[in-house]
Amino acid sequence: MKEGVQVKEGLRVKEPLRVKEQLHVKELLRRNAVPALFLCMCVLGVLISGQNIRYIAQELISRLARNWFLVLSLIIPVTAGLGLNFAIVLGAMAGQVGLIVATHCKLPGLVGLITAVVLSIPIAILLGISAGHVLNKARGREMITSMMLGFFANGLYLLVFLFMVGTVFPIDNPEIVLDTGVGLRGTIELKYCKYALDNLLRIKVLGINIPVGSFAVVIALCFGMRWLYKTKLGQELRAVGQDMGVASVAGINVDRTRVIAMVLSTVLAAIGQVIFLQNMGTINTFNSHQQIGTVAIASLLVGGASVTSATVGQGLIGTLLFQLLFIVSPAAGQRLMGNAQIGEFFRVFIGYGIIAVALLIHSWGRKSSLESASRQAMMKEEAKTTGSM
Amino acid sequence: MIDSLKQVLCKFGLPRLTIMLFLVALLVVATINHLPTSMLLGNSLVRIGMNGVMVLAMVPSVQSGAGLNFGLPIGIIAGLIGMLVVMEFRLTGFLGLAIALLVACVLGIAAGYLYGLVLNRVRGQEMMIGTYAGFSIVSGMCMFWLLAPFKNPEMIWVVGGKGLRMTLAVGDSLSGILDRFWGFTLFGVKVPTGLLLVFAVACLLMGVFFKTRLGISMRIAGANPAFAVSCGINVDKMRILGTVLSTALGAMGMVIYCQSLGYVQLYTAPLMMAFPAVAAVLIGGATARKADVLNAVLGTVLFQTLLTIALPVTRSVIEGDISEVAKTIISNGMILYALTRKEGDG
């Protein structure tokens, strides 16, 4: 949407313009360079792939419905200065646990979904609190720590669902447990609650199915976040994100605020994963959560966000562009190189590559957040000494 | 008395102690369950030799101040290309191995230099950048493997006649060439002499290097950059040197790994290979700022023995292959532990 505005303004440059406005256009282009680049790639991809526009649109709508919520769950930690939260994987796991239990209990439709969400929220809160405390111990290296946290939690998840189900937890349900009686199946069909949210209300526009229910939830989240940033907590989150030292002097409990940011993000990710999976219809028990981190973060970055600033709009647009690229790249690879696999590898490469580039741009000669952390420690010391005097 | 004991414990490190106790417990269970201990030890020796050089690759990078090399996949890719070149031209025996090592080393140095240039610009974020640089290169190379101009019919897909296969057999004369070299059996334990010898020589060379003028300057640059500058040491250059050494060692380590495994695994196989290597050196008592050859050796021995023995032992107790899961939990948990500690700076 923003790109459209840009193009229009770009055309208008032909008319005599004051220097100030020209600068404005340049600034706008510079700021939105990443989404603009990806828009070009998407347009090229759509043209090369030669796929039916209606097919692409349908695919895109359904992908947006399932990914938007997850991507938005990343924004709060960025505001709070925690960087890109690779630990949303933890939330995704919590969501999956909820769904697996709901499927085990054969809860149908919306009841199943709501149960899954209700079950996953306490787990997500617990995971979020522990993740927040771990990240508080790793100031200045939050991102790598959150990533390792995700990998580590994945190991525990595997341990529980591959070896402890059927041995420690007496679950005897051939629909979800392997024939040997130990460990969950690799893929679990969500027989009872799949598409529950999507099917709540579907509208057909130009032959395209639109799952209004899922979009309504996303819109509710957007307004919820807008409201959050107006509250005291939201302001504190922002203050901590800008400078931990100043925030702490201003009387904000920095550690607690950061933990809250992680809890919010993890809980949102859990809900997001439930929405994601009800749209997919099956759980890839041991894989579904793993890609979430990379895909969601890459989407946010494609929208023009950075490690230190991200908005809801960037999340929405980024997901749109990234998913569009996802849809067309196999077909484009097939047309261009005679091999659909090239396109598939290409989109994985783009996912990792965009994160690498964004991190590079971010760290290229920046002042590290370590400094901010050490300044906070210094100020604390000072406050102590003056207090004791 | 208790204080000095505590000190020893602190110095030795809680995670190392835990892992050692775990290892002893596993060995006890193994002997009670009458598992073939000699075979387990033999396998452990092979795995120590296989992974040792890649773990050793962490040492120069940490010493030079560039932190733990999470970008190891860059070197690993160079090693894979070395193996592929040799297989494409059907070179065999020690000549083949030497050429594979040479190609790997040259590519590793070139890639390591570029990687080092990047790392010098992103101080403080080396680990994150390294991880995602590694991920990007591995996934980018997936496309390369599909398009690469390899012609050997044993290496490319039968259908389509283009693109390398997922897993390539190394070939009889090259597979396990180091393992068999001077190999002997002692008390039923098969000792892969050549493999262990190569690891030992690599460790020795690394140790000697850190005694030379250049090695000492590199250590100073890593330990105290400000002091190094005042001594007239070019810190940036030293960091690049450390990264180049690390990447080249990673490349050669991969060649050694492949010849011992007997297979070359392409596509997404190298994606996660940096983490066990990082974990191993941490288990050996290293931190993100301090690591020496001894840490690498000790870490490799502990970690690989644990993984080798854990599989059959747990299998005798519960069903299923728990070894991969154990590897994930231990290696990632170890890295996480190191990251949350104060010395983990960098």
Interface residues (C-beta under 8 A of the other chain):
Chain A: V134 K137 A138 G140 R141 M143 I144 T145 M147 M148 L149 F151 F152 N154 G155 L156 L158 L159 L162 F163 T167 T180 V182 G183 M337 N339 Q341 I342 F345 F346 V348 F349 G351 Y352 G353 I355 A356 L359 L360 H362 S363 W364 G365 S368 L370
Chain B: F70 V118 R121 V122 R123 G124 Q125 M127 M128 I129 T131 Y132 A133 F135 S136 S139 G140 C142 M143 L146 L147 K162 G163 F275 I318 E319 G320 I322 V325 T328 I329 N332 G333 I335 L336 L339 T340 R341 G344 D345
